């Protein structure tokens, strides 16, 4: 699930990493057009029965600028749960993190990936990529500086999640 440019970058990153997304939930036209071009089923909400059916065939839920709170019952469907990609996670959880970063005069931006829990932006952080934003003065300029880090952070997080999945499969087969 995702939105805007970061959602598009992350969707393309999933494909580049060898993942096979089962569906996309978005209300964003840009992400919707990309999902359609890629031949992915698209839903306007995670609560759509079609999206929930797709989730049951997934190993992991990935959220990037998602606009819906994912209930625990849905986070427990994929074997690996869910991850969220979030700017400035280390200090600015919740809405408008980049605007708050600039408002504080902070020049250290980031893109973090954390495990999703019922509490917004409170799950264990898997990876965080930091970027100095000395010259950037607007929210758009900071996001433009961060976009490459979305791909980097998500790729690193996917590797961590793959190791987790491989370890769990190994343990299941060893103890079966």
C-alpha positions in Angstrom: 0.0 0.0 0.0 1.4 3.4 -0.8 1.2 6.8 -2.2 2.8 9.5 -4.3 6.4 9.3 -5.7 7.7 7.3 -2.7 5.0 4.7 -3.3 6.0 4.4 -7.0 9.7 4.2 -6.2 9.0 1.5 -3.6 6.7 -0.5 -5.9 9.5 -0.5 -8.6 12.0 -1.4 -5.9 10.0 -4.5 -4.9 10.2 -5.7 -8.5 13.9 -4.9 -8.8 14.5 -6.9 -5.6 12.8 -10.0 -7.2 9.5 -9.7 -5.2 6.1 -10.4 -6.8 3.6 -8.0 -5.4 0.1 -9.6 -5.3 -1.9 -6.3 -5.2 -1.7 -2.6 -4.5 -4.0 -0.6 -2.1 -3.9 3.1 -2.9 -6.0 6.1 -3.3 -3.2 7.9 -5.2 -3.6 8.2 -8.9 0.1 8.1 -9.6 0.6 4.7 -7.8 -2.6 3.5 -9.4 -1.4 4.2 -12.9 1.9 2.4 -12.2 0.1 -0.6 -10.7 -2.2 -0.8 -13.7 0.8 -0.6 -16.1 2.5 -3.4 -14.1 -0.7 -5.5 -14.3 -1.3 -5.6 -10.6 -4.8 -5.7 -9.1 -5.5 -2.4 -7.4 -7.8 -1.6 -4.6 -8.8 1.7 -3.0 -8.7 0.3 0.5 -6.9 -2.4 2.5 -10.4 -3.3 3.7 -11.6 -4.3 0.3 -12.2 -8.1 0.3 -10.1 -8.5 -2.9 -7.1 -6.9 -1.2 -7.6 -9.0 1.9 -7.7 -12.2 -0.3 -4.5 -11.0 -2.0 -2.9 -10.4 1.4 -3.6 -14.0 2.3 -1.3 -15.1 -0.6 1.5 -12.7 0.5 4.6 -13.2 2.7 4.8 -9.5 3.7 2.7 -6.3 3.7 4.7 -3.3 2.6 3.4 0.2 3.4 4.9 3.4 2.0 3.1 6.6 2.7 -0.1 4.5 3.3 -3.1 6.4 4.6 -4.8 3.6 6.4 -4.1 2.1 9.8 -3.7 -1.7 9.4 -5.5 -3.6 12.1 -3.6 -6.4 13.9 -5.9 -9.1 12.3 -4.5 -8.0 8.9 -0.9 -7.7 10.1 -1.1 -11.3 11.3 -2.1 -12.7 7.9 1.2 -12.6 6.0 3.8 -14.8 7.7 6.2 -11.9 8.0 3.6 -9.3 9.0 4.1 -5.8 7.7 6.8 -3.2 7.3 6.4 0.5 6.9 8.8 2.9 5.1 8.8 6.3 6.8 10.8 9.5 6.4 12.6 10.8 9.4 11.5 7.9 11.5 14.2 8.4 14.1 12.7 11.6 15.3 9.4 12.5 13.5 6.9 9.6 13.7 3.4 10.2 12.5 2.1 12.8 10.0 4.2 15.4 8.2 7.6 14.3 9.3 9.6 16.3 6.7 7.7 19.5 7.4 8.4 19.1 11.1 12.0 18.4 10.4 12.3 21.7 8.5 10.3 23.6 11.1 12.8 22.4 13.8 15.7 23.5 11.6 17.0 19.9 11.6 19.3 19.1 8.7 19.5 15.3 9.2 16.7 13.6 7.3 16.3 9.8 6.9 14.2 7.0 5.5 13.5 4.2 8.0 11.8 0.9 7.7 10.1 -0.6 10.7 7.9 -3.6 11.5 4.3 -2.5 11.6 2.4 -2.8 14.9 -1.0 -1.6 16.0 0.7 1.5 17.3 1.6 3.9 14.5 5.3 4.0 13.7 6.3 2.2 16.9 7.5 -1.2 15.6 11.1 -2.3 15.7 13.3 -0.4 13.3 15.0 -2.7 10.7 17.1 -0.1 8.9 17.4 3.7 8.6 19.3 5.5 5.9 20.4 9.1 6.8 20.8 12.0 4.4 22.2 15.5 5.2 19.8 18.1 3.8 21.9 21.3 4.3 20.8 23.0 1.0 17.2 21.8 0.9 14.7 24.5 2.1 11.3 23.0 1.2 9.4 19.8 1.8 9.6 18.9 -1.9 13.4 19.5 -2.0 13.9 17.3 1.1 11.8 14.5 -0.4 13.7 14.8 -3.7 16.9 14.3 -1.7 15.4 11.3 0.1 13.8 9.4 -2.8 17.0 7.3 -3.6 17.1 6.4 0.1 13.6 4.9 -0.2 14.9 2.3 -2.6 18.1 1.7 -0.6 16.3 1.3 2.8 13.5 -0.9 1.4 16.0 -3.1 -0.4 18.0 -3.6 2.8 14.9 -4.2 4.8 13.7 -6.8 2.3 17.0 -8.7 2.7 16.5 -8.7 6.4 13.0 -10.0 6.0 14.2 -12.7 3.6 16.7 -13.8 6.1 13.9 -14.0 8.7 11.7 -16.0 6.3 14.6 -18.4 5.4 15.4 -18.9 9.1 11.7 -19.6 9.9 11.4 -22.1 7.0 14.6 -23.8 8.1 13.4 -24.1 11.7 10.0 -25.5 10.6 11.6 -28.1 8.3 14.2 -29.0 10.9 11.7 -29.4 13.7 8.9 -30.9 11.6 
